[in-house]
């Protein structure tokens, strides 16, 4: 490990059990990731993103940031895998979920593992909580060019709550 590698530094700072779990998830992501994505630290987490060399506009919320795809983090009470690729793109059907999110939920259910998924993250306490094969397929299913396309489609869609008062 060198101080020049922020991902390795992030992992080295974790307790052994979390370092082992996050390292295993990282290996799954890296083994299934399209070559147009890059790994680094984004928003204080291990991240894989579409770099500006591939998508110059960057992330609309902060154009200086590359377009997020997946993040992996050790949080206070759990570990989390943020699968932005499931959420980008237009909603499909009445559920408001993307077709990719629906596929993910169905594949996870078929794995027999309990899904602890929030609006933007998959929470887990130990590696055995995860269906790594489903995560691998979710990563493989979304090459960078498709992620960009879905992201742009999502931005073009009117927001469901736009104009409604709370």
C-alpha positions as CSV (number, residue, x, y, z in Angstrom):
1,X,0.0,0.0,0.0
2,X,1.2,3.5,-0.8
3,X,-0.2,6.8,0.5
4,X,-0.7,7.7,-3.2
5,X,-3.5,5.1,-3.5
6,X,-6.6,6.6,-1.7
7,X,-8.7,3.4,-2.2
8,X,-6.1,1.3,-0.5
9,X,-5.7,3.9,2.3
10,X,-9.5,3.9,2.8
11,X,-9.5,0.1,3.1
12,X,-6.4,0.1,5.4
13,X,-8.2,2.4,7.8
14,X,-11.0,0.0,8.4
15,X,-11.3,-2.8,11.1
16,X,-10.3,-6.1,9.7
17,X,-13.8,-7.6,9.3
18,X,-15.0,-4.6,7.3
19,X,-11.8,-4.4,5.3
20,X,-12.3,-8.0,4.3
21,X,-15.9,-7.6,3.3
22,X,-15.4,-4.4,1.4
23,X,-12.4,-5.8,-0.4
24,X,-14.4,-8.8,-1.5
25,X,-17.2,-6.6,-2.9
26,X,-14.6,-4.4,-4.5
27,X,-13.1,-7.5,-6.3
28,X,-16.6,-8.3,-7.6
29,X,-17.1,-4.8,-8.9
30,X,-13.7,-4.6,-10.5
31,X,-14.1,-8.0,-12.2
32,X,-17.3,-7.0,-13.8
33,X,-16.7,-3.3,-14.6
34,X,-16.7,-1.9,-18.1
35,X,-13.3,-0.4,-19.0
36,X,-14.7,3.1,-19.4
37,X,-15.3,3.4,-15.7
38,X,-12.6,4.5,-13.3
39,X,-12.1,3.8,-9.6
40,X,-11.3,6.4,-6.9
41,X,-12.7,8.1,-3.9
42,X,-15.8,10.2,-4.4
43,X,-17.9,11.7,-1.7
44,X,-15.7,10.1,0.9
45,X,-16.3,6.5,-0.4
46,X,-14.7,4.1,-2.7
47,X,-16.3,4.8,-6.1
48,X,-16.5,3.8,-9.7
49,X,-17.5,6.6,-12.0
50,X,-17.6,7.7,-15.6
51,X,-14.6,10.1,-15.9
52,X,-14.7,13.4,-17.6
53,X,-12.6,12.0,-20.5
54,X,-15.6,9.8,-21.4
55,X,-18.5,12.1,-20.2
56,X,-17.2,15.7,-20.1
57,X,-20.3,17.3,-18.6
58,X,-19.8,15.3,-15.4
59,X,-22.5,14.9,-12.7
60,X,-25.3,17.6,-13.0
61,X,-25.3,18.1,-9.2
62,X,-21.6,19.1,-9.3
63,X,-20.2,19.1,-12.8
64,X,-16.6,19.1,-11.4
65,X,-17.4,15.5,-10.2
66,X,-17.4,12.6,-12.7
67,X,-20.7,10.8,-13.2
68,X,-21.2,8.4,-10.3
69,X,-21.9,4.7,-11.0
70,X,-21.3,2.7,-7.9
71,X,-20.0,3.6,-4.4
72,X,-18.9,1.4,-1.6
73,X,-18.7,2.6,2.0
74,X,-18.3,1.6,5.6
75,X,-21.0,3.5,7.5
76,X,-21.5,3.7,11.3
77,X,-24.0,0.8,11.7
78,X,-23.5,-1.0,8.4
79,X,-21.7,-1.2,5.1
80,X,-23.3,0.0,2.0
81,X,-23.1,-0.5,-1.8
82,X,-24.7,2.5,-3.7
83,X,-25.8,1.2,-7.1
84,X,-26.6,4.5,-8.9
85,X,-26.8,2.5,-12.2
86,X,-30.0,1.0,-10.9
87,X,-31.6,4.4,-10.3
88,X,-30.6,6.3,-13.4
89,X,-32.9,6.3,-16.3
90,X,-36.6,6.8,-16.8
91,X,-39.2,5.0,-14.6
92,X,-40.7,1.9,-16.1
93,X,-44.4,1.3,-15.3
94,X,-46.5,2.4,-12.4
95,X,-43.9,1.6,-9.7
96,X,-41.7,4.5,-10.5
97,X,-38.7,2.2,-10.6
98,X,-36.4,1.8,-13.5
99,X,-36.5,-1.6,-15.4
100,X,-33.0,-2.2,-14.0
101,X,-34.2,-1.7,-10.4
102,X,-37.1,-4.1,-11.0
103,X,-34.7,-6.7,-12.5
104,X,-32.4,-6.3,-9.5
105,X,-35.1,-6.9,-6.9
106,X,-36.4,-9.9,-8.8
107,X,-32.9,-11.4,-9.2
108,X,-32.1,-10.7,-5.5
109,X,-35.4,-12.4,-4.4
110,X,-34.4,-15.5,-6.5
111,X,-31.1,-15.6,-4.7
112,X,-32.8,-16.3,-1.4
113,X,-31.0,-13.5,0.4
114,X,-32.8,-10.8,2.3
115,X,-32.7,-7.5,0.5
116,X,-32.0,-4.5,2.7
117,X,-32.2,-1.7,0.1
118,X,-32.9,1.9,0.7
119,X,-33.7,4.5,-1.9
120,X,-30.1,4.6,-3.0
121,X,-28.2,1.9,-1.2
122,X,-27.8,-1.8,-0.5
123,X,-27.1,-2.2,3.2
124,X,-25.2,-5.1,4.7
125,X,-23.6,-6.1,8.0
126,X,-21.5,-9.0,6.7
127,X,-20.4,-10.3,3.3
128,X,-22.7,-13.3,3.6
129,X,-25.7,-10.9,3.5
130,X,-24.9,-10.2,-0.2
131,X,-25.9,-12.1,-3.4
132,X,-22.5,-11.4,-5.0
133,X,-23.6,-13.0,-8.3
134,X,-26.5,-10.6,-8.6
135,X,-24.2,-7.6,-7.8
136,X,-21.8,-8.9,-10.5
137,X,-24.6,-9.2,-13.1
138,X,-25.9,-5.7,-12.1
139,X,-22.5,-4.2,-12.8
140,X,-22.0,-6.1,-16.1
141,X,-25.4,-5.1,-17.3
142,X,-24.6,-1.4,-17.4
143,X,-21.5,-0.5,-19.4
144,X,-20.6,3.2,-19.2
145,X,-22.2,4.2,-22.5
146,X,-25.5,2.7,-21.3
147,X,-25.2,4.4,-17.9
148,X,-24.7,7.8,-19.6
149,X,-27.7,7.2,-21.9
150,X,-30.0,6.3,-19.0
151,X,-28.7,9.2,-16.9
152,X,-29.4,11.6,-19.7
153,X,-32.9,10.1,-20.2
154,X,-33.6,10.5,-16.5
155,X,-32.5,14.1,-16.6
156,X,-34.9,14.7,-19.5
157,X,-37.9,13.2,-17.7
158,X,-40.1,15.6,-15.8
159,X,-40.0,14.8,-12.1
160,X,-43.1,13.2,-10.6
161,X,-43.4,15.7,-7.8
162,X,-42.5,18.7,-9.8
163,X,-45.0,21.5,-9.1
164,X,-46.8,19.6,-6.3
165,X,-46.9,21.1,-2.9
166,X,-45.8,19.0,0.1
